[in-house]
Structures are given as C-alpha cells and as structure tokens.
C-alpha cells in the first residue's frame, strides 16, 4: 500500500504524503475523528505532561459541537487538519461533493486561526480519483500516514506491542484516534519509553 501512496505522492507533486519532515528523531502523532468530549481532554493532558505536540484531524460536526477543545489544541501548540464534515465515505469515481465538503471544513477551521488550506485526511484514508481531483484543484495537501496503530480494533496492550515492535523512523506519521480511550492508554505506556529512546514528537507543518 505504501508503494502505491508513494507513487501517488510523486504523481501529485508531493501533494499526497505519508510521512512528515524527516527531522532527526522526530515522529508525528496524529489523532483522527475528534474532538471528543470525553477522550480528547485527557489525551491533551498526557501530551502536555510529556511535552509532545501532535496533529488532530478533525471532523467538522465535532468541531461545531466542541469548539473549546479545538481552541485548547491550538493554544497548546498542536496542529489541526481537515477530516471532512461528517466522516462519510465519498463516492469512489464520480465527482461528488468532496470539494464542497473540504471547503466547508477549511472555512470552519480558519475561524480558529488555522491556515487557509488545512492539511486534509479523507475519511477512512480513502482517496478516490474524485477526492484527489478536488484536492489537486485546491492545491490542498493530503496527509495519510506511514504507520497505522490499529487502535480502532486492538486493545491498548496490543497497540503497545504493535508499536514497540516497529523501529520508528524519523518522519514517521502514526495514525491514532481520539474518539475512544485506546490511544490514551497505549501512549501512557509508550510516550515515556519513546522519550527515553530520544524521540521527539512534533506537529505536522
Ligand atoms: Zn476517520
């Protein structure tokens, strides 16, 4: 899959990425599907405790419901990205509502001080030709990931094991979610270990 994405990155003029800047020992944590009224705040507390910055790919409807969490993310030095308005699957081949959806969430995020064109991560990481076309037309950068934590289907202990087994490379983008407790529970264990190993955690630029 990563080969396909790398090819896509080249074809799109690096507009579709799976990795962040390969700054030495720097890893990029990303959290999708929030903000969440129950799980986002404890995660922000944990990141703050370890001086880790991250990127949150936000669902527009949740941003409208919990704006104070978005303000807190930005205040604490995290980055925010566009993860669609309602997390619906987009049509695979026919040009559909992708462009309008992207614009709507970008405008929403702008009100919090995000840059005009936020990083975009399509729901389910699914880039249809129509989505790609909408992004290229807008000169929007699409950020996927290089390492999926599987926190949406594994128990926290299994996520810890899965990520411990991988030698993290500089520029690694890790996919996690903040609409459930698994990421928090796994990172409570992993962040101290990773920091001890000399890794740094930055927000995507
Ligand atoms: Zn998602």
py3Dmol code that shows the C-alpha trace and the ligand (Angstrom):
import py3Dmol

protein = """\
ATOM      1  CA  UNK A   1       0.000   0.000   0.000  1.00  0.00           C
ATOM      2  CA  UNK A   2       2.796   2.403   0.870  1.00  0.00           C
ATOM      3  CA  UNK A   3       4.308   1.915  -2.590  1.00  0.00           C
ATOM      4  CA  UNK A   4       1.015   2.946  -4.137  1.00  0.00           C
ATOM      5  CA  UNK A   5       0.891   6.022  -1.937  1.00  0.00           C
ATOM      6  CA  UNK A   6       4.498   6.906  -2.750  1.00  0.00           C
ATOM      7  CA  UNK A   7       3.653   6.708  -6.452  1.00  0.00           C
ATOM      8  CA  UNK A   8       0.628   8.905  -5.823  1.00  0.00           C
ATOM      9  CA  UNK A   9       2.811  11.377  -3.937  1.00  0.00           C
ATOM     10  CA  UNK A  10       5.144  11.676  -6.917  1.00  0.00           C
ATOM     11  CA  UNK A  11       2.319  11.933  -9.445  1.00  0.00           C
ATOM     12  CA  UNK A  12       0.582  14.595  -7.404  1.00  0.00           C
ATOM     13  CA  UNK A  13       3.733  16.695  -6.958  1.00  0.00           C
ATOM     14  CA  UNK A  14       4.079  15.626  -3.306  1.00  0.00           C
ATOM     15  CA  UNK A  15       0.524  16.788  -2.579  1.00  0.00           C
ATOM     16  CA  UNK A  16      -0.260  13.351  -1.140  1.00  0.00           C
ATOM     17  CA  UNK A  17       2.101  12.458   1.706  1.00  0.00           C
ATOM     18  CA  UNK A  18       2.508   9.599   4.129  1.00  0.00           C
ATOM     19  CA  UNK A  19       5.463  10.991   6.057  1.00  0.00           C
ATOM     20  CA  UNK A  20       6.377  14.261   7.747  1.00  0.00           C
ATOM     21  CA  UNK A  21       9.641  16.179   7.556  1.00  0.00           C
ATOM     22  CA  UNK A  22      12.355  13.639   8.348  1.00  0.00           C
ATOM     23  CA  UNK A  23      13.836  15.818  11.075  1.00  0.00           C
ATOM     24  CA  UNK A  24      16.194  13.734  13.165  1.00  0.00           C
ATOM     25  CA  UNK A  25      14.466  11.508  15.739  1.00  0.00           C
ATOM     26  CA  UNK A  26      11.138  13.261  15.109  1.00  0.00           C
ATOM     27  CA  UNK A  27       7.868  11.372  14.906  1.00  0.00           C
ATOM     28  CA  UNK A  28       4.424  12.806  14.132  1.00  0.00           C
ATOM     29  CA  UNK A  29       1.480  11.564  16.186  1.00  0.00           C
ATOM     30  CA  UNK A  30      -1.889  12.144  14.510  1.00  0.00           C
ATOM     31  CA  UNK A  31      -5.344  11.707  16.020  1.00  0.00           C
ATOM     32  CA  UNK A  32      -8.461  11.376  13.880  1.00  0.00           C
ATOM     33  CA  UNK A  33     -12.204  11.697  14.357  1.00  0.00           C
ATOM     34  CA  UNK A  34     -12.348  14.172  17.260  1.00  0.00           C
ATOM     35  CA  UNK A  35     -12.670  16.416  19.042  1.00  0.00           C
ATOM     36  CA  UNK A  36     -14.425  14.158  21.518  1.00  0.00           C
ATOM     37  CA  UNK A  37     -15.993  15.464  24.739  1.00  0.00           C
ATOM     38  CA  UNK A  38     -14.753  12.507  26.793  1.00  0.00           C
ATOM     39  CA  UNK A  39     -11.432  11.382  25.356  1.00  0.00           C
ATOM     40  CA  UNK A  40      -9.705  14.417  23.833  1.00  0.00           C
ATOM     41  CA  UNK A  41      -9.018  16.380  27.033  1.00  0.00           C
ATOM     42  CA  UNK A  42      -7.195  13.538  28.884  1.00  0.00           C
ATOM     43  CA  UNK A  43      -5.118  12.962  25.772  1.00  0.00           C
ATOM     44  CA  UNK A  44      -4.181  16.662  25.651  1.00  0.00           C
ATOM     45  CA  UNK A  45      -3.198  16.436  29.329  1.00  0.00           C
ATOM     46  CA  UNK A  46      -0.976  13.440  28.578  1.00  0.00           C
ATOM     47  CA  UNK A  47       0.701  15.136  25.605  1.00  0.00           C
ATOM     48  CA  UNK A  48       1.318  18.256  27.700  1.00  0.00           C
ATOM     49  CA  UNK A  49       2.829  16.172  30.506  1.00  0.00           C
ATOM     50  CA  UNK A  50       5.395  14.779  28.051  1.00  0.00           C
ATOM     51  CA  UNK A  51       5.950  17.951  26.046  1.00  0.00           C
ATOM     52  CA  UNK A  52       4.678  16.163  22.931  1.00  0.00           C
ATOM     53  CA  UNK A  53       2.997  18.012  20.065  1.00  0.00           C
ATOM     54  CA  UNK A  54       0.578  16.289  17.696  1.00  0.00           C
ATOM     55  CA  UNK A  55      -1.814  16.866  14.819  1.00  0.00           C
ATOM     56  CA  UNK A  56      -5.559  16.404  15.149  1.00  0.00           C
ATOM     57  CA  UNK A  57      -7.574  15.629  12.016  1.00  0.00           C
ATOM     58  CA  UNK A  58     -10.960  16.997  12.990  1.00  0.00           C
ATOM     59  CA  UNK A  59     -14.479  16.171  11.897  1.00  0.00           C
ATOM     60  CA  UNK A  60     -16.380  19.389  11.154  1.00  0.00           C
ATOM     61  CA  UNK A  61     -19.529  18.376  13.022  1.00  0.00           C
ATOM     62  CA  UNK A  62     -17.500  17.652  16.162  1.00  0.00           C
ATOM     63  CA  UNK A  63     -15.649  20.969  15.809  1.00  0.00           C
ATOM     64  CA  UNK A  64     -19.011  22.750  15.809  1.00  0.00           C
ATOM     65  CA  UNK A  65     -20.086  20.803  18.902  1.00  0.00           C
ATOM     66  CA  UNK A  66     -16.851  21.159  20.930  1.00  0.00           C
ATOM     67  CA  UNK A  67     -15.068  24.345  19.799  1.00  0.00           C
ATOM     68  CA  UNK A  68     -13.331  24.851  23.153  1.00  0.00           C
ATOM     69  CA  UNK A  69     -11.340  21.663  22.612  1.00  0.00           C
ATOM     70  CA  UNK A  70     -10.108  22.957  19.248  1.00  0.00           C
ATOM     71  CA  UNK A  71      -9.070  26.236  20.882  1.00  0.00           C
ATOM     72  CA  UNK A  72      -7.192  24.281  23.506  1.00  0.00           C
ATOM     73  CA  UNK A  73      -5.345  22.187  20.875  1.00  0.00           C
ATOM     74  CA  UNK A  74      -4.101  25.314  19.120  1.00  0.00           C
ATOM     75  CA  UNK A  75      -3.290  27.114  22.373  1.00  0.00           C
ATOM     76  CA  UNK A  76      -1.121  24.172  23.414  1.00  0.00           C
ATOM     77  CA  UNK A  77       0.832  24.144  20.157  1.00  0.00           C
ATOM     78  CA  UNK A  78      -0.817  21.282  18.287  1.00  0.00           C
ATOM     79  CA  UNK A  79      -1.804  21.427  14.628  1.00  0.00           C
ATOM     80  CA  UNK A  80      -5.288  20.806  13.258  1.00  0.00           C
ATOM     81  CA  UNK A  81      -6.319  19.297   9.944  1.00  0.00           C
ATOM     82  CA  UNK A  82      -9.472  18.672   7.925  1.00  0.00           C
ATOM     83  CA  UNK A  83     -11.067  15.208   8.234  1.00  0.00           C
ATOM     84  CA  UNK A  84     -14.339  16.063   6.416  1.00  0.00           C
ATOM     85  CA  UNK A  85     -17.593  17.426   7.748  1.00  0.00           C
ATOM     86  CA  UNK A  86     -19.364  14.234   8.799  1.00  0.00           C
ATOM     87  CA  UNK A  87     -16.874  11.408   8.131  1.00  0.00           C
ATOM     88  CA  UNK A  88     -18.944   9.917   5.336  1.00  0.00           C
ATOM     89  CA  UNK A  89     -17.452   7.756   2.642  1.00  0.00           C
ATOM     90  CA  UNK A  90     -17.055   9.712  -0.549  1.00  0.00           C
ATOM     91  CA  UNK A  91     -18.143   8.297  -3.895  1.00  0.00           C
ATOM     92  CA  UNK A  92     -15.343   6.359  -5.498  1.00  0.00           C
ATOM     93  CA  UNK A  93     -15.271   7.506  -9.083  1.00  0.00           C
ATOM     94  CA  UNK A  94     -17.860  10.122  -9.914  1.00  0.00           C
ATOM     95  CA  UNK A  95     -17.080  13.711  -8.984  1.00  0.00           C
ATOM     96  CA  UNK A  96     -19.262  14.262  -5.938  1.00  0.00           C
ATOM     97  CA  UNK A  97     -19.472  16.625  -3.024  1.00  0.00           C
ATOM     98  CA  UNK A  98     -15.805  16.270  -1.995  1.00  0.00           C
ATOM     99  CA  UNK A  99     -14.780  19.788  -2.924  1.00  0.00           C
ATOM    100  CA  UNK A 100     -17.652  21.490  -1.096  1.00  0.00           C
ATOM    101  CA  UNK A 101     -17.054  19.328   1.956  1.00  0.00           C
ATOM    102  CA  UNK A 102     -13.353  20.228   2.020  1.00  0.00           C
ATOM    103  CA  UNK A 103     -14.131  23.946   1.640  1.00  0.00           C
ATOM    104  CA  UNK A 104     -16.741  23.895   4.382  1.00  0.00           C
ATOM    105  CA  UNK A 105     -14.393  22.363   6.966  1.00  0.00           C
ATOM    106  CA  UNK A 106     -11.453  24.554   5.906  1.00  0.00           C
ATOM    107  CA  UNK A 107     -13.607  27.645   6.443  1.00  0.00           C
ATOM    108  CA  UNK A 108     -14.634  26.345   9.843  1.00  0.00           C
ATOM    109  CA  UNK A 109     -11.018  25.684  10.871  1.00  0.00           C
ATOM    110  CA  UNK A 110      -9.956  29.120   9.591  1.00  0.00           C
ATOM    111  CA  UNK A 111     -12.161  30.686  12.229  1.00  0.00           C
ATOM    112  CA  UNK A 112      -9.877  29.142  14.841  1.00  0.00           C
ATOM    113  CA  UNK A 113      -6.828  30.608  13.153  1.00  0.00           C
ATOM    114  CA  UNK A 114      -5.830  27.604  11.026  1.00  0.00           C
ATOM    115  CA  UNK A 115      -4.218  28.432   7.699  1.00  0.00           C
ATOM    116  CA  UNK A 116      -6.451  28.897   4.663  1.00  0.00           C
ATOM    117  CA  UNK A 117      -5.873  25.396   3.285  1.00  0.00           C
ATOM    118  CA  UNK A 118      -5.578  22.904   6.116  1.00  0.00           C
ATOM    119  CA  UNK A 119      -3.922  19.527   5.719  1.00  0.00           C
ATOM    120  CA  UNK A 120      -6.595  17.102   4.560  1.00  0.00           C
ATOM    121  CA  UNK A 121      -7.064  13.485   5.537  1.00  0.00           C
ATOM    122  CA  UNK A 122     -10.029  11.801   3.818  1.00  0.00           C
ATOM    123  CA  UNK A 123     -12.409   9.647   5.891  1.00  0.00           C
ATOM    124  CA  UNK A 124     -11.054   6.081   6.122  1.00  0.00           C
ATOM    125  CA  UNK A 125      -7.895   7.308   4.331  1.00  0.00           C
ATOM    126  CA  UNK A 126      -9.683   6.629   1.114  1.00  0.00           C
ATOM    127  CA  UNK A 127      -8.505   8.719  -1.797  1.00  0.00           C
ATOM    128  CA  UNK A 128     -10.851   8.287  -4.689  1.00  0.00           C
ATOM    129  CA  UNK A 129      -9.994   9.898  -8.036  1.00  0.00           C
ATOM    130  CA  UNK A 130     -12.713  12.458  -7.289  1.00  0.00           C
ATOM    131  CA  UNK A 131     -11.143  13.304  -3.907  1.00  0.00           C
ATOM    132  CA  UNK A 132      -7.699  13.550  -5.451  1.00  0.00           C
ATOM    133  CA  UNK A 133      -9.000  15.833  -8.184  1.00  0.00           C
ATOM    134  CA  UNK A 134     -10.765  18.082  -5.646  1.00  0.00           C
ATOM    135  CA  UNK A 135      -7.524  18.337  -3.633  1.00  0.00           C
ATOM    136  CA  UNK A 136      -5.283  18.996  -6.618  1.00  0.00           C
ATOM    137  CA  UNK A 137      -7.617  21.726  -7.852  1.00  0.00           C
ATOM    138  CA  UNK A 138      -7.387  23.398  -4.447  1.00  0.00           C
ATOM    139  CA  UNK A 139      -3.643  22.817  -4.052  1.00  0.00           C
ATOM    140  CA  UNK A 140      -4.593  21.033  -0.845  1.00  0.00           C
ATOM    141  CA  UNK A 141      -2.060  18.746   0.780  1.00  0.00           C
ATOM    142  CA  UNK A 142      -3.347  15.295   1.653  1.00  0.00           C
ATOM    143  CA  UNK A 143      -1.704  13.717   4.680  1.00  0.00           C
ATOM    144  CA  UNK A 144      -2.119   9.977   5.137  1.00  0.00           C
ATOM    145  CA  UNK A 145       0.167   8.014   7.480  1.00  0.00           C
ATOM    146  CA  UNK A 146       3.118   5.658   7.431  1.00  0.00           C
ATOM    147  CA  UNK A 147       2.140   3.590  10.471  1.00  0.00           C
ATOM    148  CA  UNK A 148      -1.392   2.577  11.471  1.00  0.00           C
ATOM    149  CA  UNK A 149      -1.627   1.888  15.219  1.00  0.00           C
ATOM    150  CA  UNK A 150      -4.836  -0.160  14.721  1.00  0.00           C
ATOM    151  CA  UNK A 151      -6.165   1.485  17.892  1.00  0.00           C
ATOM    152  CA  UNK A 152      -9.688   1.221  16.453  1.00  0.00           C
ATOM    153  CA  UNK A 153      -9.600  -2.579  16.532  1.00  0.00           C
ATOM    154  CA  UNK A 154      -6.969  -3.677  19.056  1.00  0.00           C
ATOM    155  CA  UNK A 155      -6.840  -3.491  22.842  1.00  0.00           C
ATOM    156  CA  UNK A 156      -4.403  -0.922  24.267  1.00  0.00           C
ATOM    157  CA  UNK A 157      -1.901  -3.634  25.259  1.00  0.00           C
ATOM    158  CA  UNK A 158      -1.850  -4.956  21.708  1.00  0.00           C
ATOM    159  CA  UNK A 159      -1.336  -1.473  20.317  1.00  0.00           C
ATOM    160  CA  UNK A 160       1.618  -1.029  22.677  1.00  0.00           C
ATOM    161  CA  UNK A 161       3.094  -4.294  21.437  1.00  0.00           C
ATOM    162  CA  UNK A 162       2.478  -3.468  17.795  1.00  0.00           C
ATOM    163  CA  UNK A 163       4.171  -0.066  18.042  1.00  0.00           C
ATOM    164  CA  UNK A 164       7.009  -1.310  20.243  1.00  0.00           C
ATOM    165  CA  UNK A 165       7.834  -3.910  17.599  1.00  0.00           C
ATOM    166  CA  UNK A 166       8.333  -1.240  14.953  1.00  0.00           C
ATOM    167  CA  UNK A 167      11.550   0.696  14.780  1.00  0.00           C
ATOM    168  CA  UNK A 168      10.217   4.209  14.358  1.00  0.00           C
ATOM    169  CA  UNK A 169      11.976   6.199  11.661  1.00  0.00           C
ATOM    170  CA  UNK A 170      12.349   9.980  11.550  1.00  0.00           C
ATOM    171  CA  UNK A 171       9.336  11.458   9.797  1.00  0.00           C
ATOM    172  CA  UNK A 172       7.036   8.578  10.735  1.00  0.00           C
ATOM    173  CA  UNK A 173       3.366   9.606  10.804  1.00  0.00           C
ATOM    174  CA  UNK A 174       1.384   7.456  13.249  1.00  0.00           C
ATOM    175  CA  UNK A 175      -2.382   7.095  12.869  1.00  0.00           C
ATOM    176  CA  UNK A 176      -4.392   7.058  16.102  1.00  0.00           C
ATOM    177  CA  UNK A 177      -7.866   8.186  17.159  1.00  0.00           C
ATOM    178  CA  UNK A 178      -9.093  10.400  19.992  1.00  0.00           C
ATOM    179  CA  UNK A 179     -12.757   9.405  19.928  1.00  0.00           C
ATOM    180  CA  UNK A 180     -12.022   6.376  22.128  1.00  0.00           C
ATOM    181  CA  UNK A 181      -9.659   5.659  25.049  1.00  0.00           C
ATOM    182  CA  UNK A 182      -7.232   3.229  23.385  1.00  0.00           C
ATOM    183  CA  UNK A 183      -4.730   5.813  22.105  1.00  0.00           C
ATOM    184  CA  UNK A 184      -4.500   7.422  25.545  1.00  0.00           C
ATOM    185  CA  UNK A 185      -3.950   4.082  27.274  1.00  0.00           C
ATOM    186  CA  UNK A 186      -1.283   2.979  24.803  1.00  0.00           C
ATOM    187  CA  UNK A 187       0.537   6.324  24.842  1.00  0.00           C
ATOM    188  CA  UNK A 188       0.577   6.414  28.635  1.00  0.00           C
ATOM    189  CA  UNK A 189       2.943   3.443  28.344  1.00  0.00           C
ATOM    190  CA  UNK A 190       4.736   4.308  25.119  1.00  0.00           C
ATOM    191  CA  UNK A 191       5.466   8.030  25.446  1.00  0.00           C
ATOM    192  CA  UNK A 192       7.873   7.649  28.400  1.00  0.00           C
ATOM    193  CA  UNK A 193       9.632   4.771  26.598  1.00  0.00           C
ATOM    194  CA  UNK A 194       9.898   6.675  23.332  1.00  0.00           C
ATOM    195  CA  UNK A 195      11.147   9.810  25.072  1.00  0.00           C
ATOM    196  CA  UNK A 196      13.746   7.742  26.883  1.00  0.00           C
ATOM    197  CA  UNK A 197      14.847   6.415  23.475  1.00  0.00           C
ATOM    198  CA  UNK A 198      15.413  10.015  22.344  1.00  0.00           C
ATOM    199  CA  UNK A 199      12.354  10.515  20.124  1.00  0.00           C
ATOM    200  CA  UNK A 200      10.680  13.903  19.757  1.00  0.00           C
ATOM    201  CA  UNK A 201       7.033  14.497  18.880  1.00  0.00           C
ATOM    202  CA  UNK A 202       6.142  17.411  16.645  1.00  0.00           C
ATOM    203  CA  UNK A 203       3.028  18.775  14.956  1.00  0.00           C
ATOM    204  CA  UNK A 204       2.866  18.455  11.176  1.00  0.00           C
ATOM    205  CA  UNK A 205       3.648  21.672   9.338  1.00  0.00           C
TER     206      UNK A 205
END
"""
ligand_1 = """\
1
ZN
Zn -11.524 8.952 10.485
"""
view = py3Dmol.view(width=600, height=400)
view.addModel(protein, "pdb")
view.setStyle({"model": 0}, {"cartoon": {"style": "trace"}})
view.addModel(ligand_1, "xyz")
view.setStyle({"model": 1}, {"stick": {}})
view.zoomTo()
view.show()
